[in-house]
Amino acid sequence: MRFLHTADWHVGKTLKGHSRLDEQERVLREIVRLVRAQELDAVLVAGDLYESAAPSAAAQKLVVRTLMALADTGAEVIVIAGNHDHAATLDAYRPFAGAAGITLVGAVRPVDQGGVIEFVARTGERVTVAVLPFVSTRYAVRAAELVTNTPAEHTSAYDQQLRDILGLLTSGFRTDAVNLVMAHLTVLNGTFGGGERSAQSIFEYAVPATVFPLDAHYVALGHLHRRQVIAAPCPVYYSGAPLAVDFGEQEYEPVVCLVEATPTTPARVTDIPITTARRLRTLRGTIDELGTFAGTVGDDLLRVWVREPAHAGLRDEVIDLLPNALEVRIDPEFATAVTGSRPTIGVGIERTPLELFGEYCATRNTDDPRLNALFARLHDRVTGGA
């Protein structure tokens, strides 16, 4: 069988206040064209369809159109919720999606209630897909008890609870089928892309690769935005995001993974580059030096570090030279030290709460990643991100 593995679309994500919905539409159209051209058996979307648990109508329209177009190719379309998605909403639309040939799984489900999807590939091979949407630490015990039908209070270890869930979901794997796992989570030793939600990526949310069963032909993961292979007893892959969602992800090439597998052979994975998104670039230099880039950056979206002291009108000068500059900052080497009791936060809409908190800590000469992580977790809990 042949299938496509993709994840972390983050539709609705803005960059420094700039909407990227047009780019996201081009990328998703490119993915649909790939699936149609390859005549695939399935498309696995491993979570984070949306940037927000309350996506805009335009973002929802784009995702729905894309999923329906993928199903129209004749492929099985299987989608799980990520930590950015609203699981209950995805489950609410399961009947409508099912009528269109799309399987949505918002929350963890028992084997006989949608936790395992089975179908027959075009070539006649049986396929079994165990699906594990994102599980927050707050609901891990409840999810484990739902699947195993046994009390799970004896352990508070997140990785053990996920191991128990996966053990049940994959217990029906067959030797005459292609056995797949799709999950949205953080695996230990995975490399971060740069745009992941910190509170749901570190500390107690990381699990070892040994949670996946030996007899899985392929494990399709979402959550980390960098395409990578995880060392494990079976093939474990993050497809990465199909477009860079943040400047921290500007250096790597977005792809989707084309996977071929049979019941008796290991999975063979081919990366297919996604080329329709605008490139993200960081430029550094004086105003004069930045002027030399003006004719070379094309349509790229830019982050600019100015290597000279601040003066009135500096930002406007940069924007005149580089209209696609979404962020303009003074290189720390040339920045005036902050001495006041309040942070210099600039335009609030351009910064996340975590960035604002980091700037506040900087004014207090406090630089502790643990404090930032704690703030991110508390903010996530207050805003209902889990």
Order of alpha helices (4+ residues) and beta strands (2+ residues): beta-beta-beta-alpha-beta-alpha-beta-alpha-alpha-beta-beta-beta-alpha-alpha-beta-beta-beta-beta-beta-beta-beta-beta-beta-alpha-beta-alpha-beta-alpha-alpha
